[in-house]
Amino acid sequence: MAEDDQEDMTVVPIPSSESDAEHERVRSSNERDQRLEREGKTAPHNRGYDEAADGAPRPRADRVVDE
């Protein structure tokens, strides 16, 4: 592209698909999740994320018997 052509171009930011209301909704949800986590609770919509990331928990043996 010639230098003259570049001078005529206008830089336009990429449009965002998220509105201010959407940002506020996400921020509020994150704050609620963090509050519940500090209380030792899991937010209902976050259940299963740890298992998905870490894998299914190993079965727990309450008692081992040598037969």
Secondary structure, DSSP 8 states (H G I E B T S, - for coil): --HHHHHT--------S--HHHHHHHHHHHHHHHHHHHTT---GGGTTHHHHHH-S-----S-----
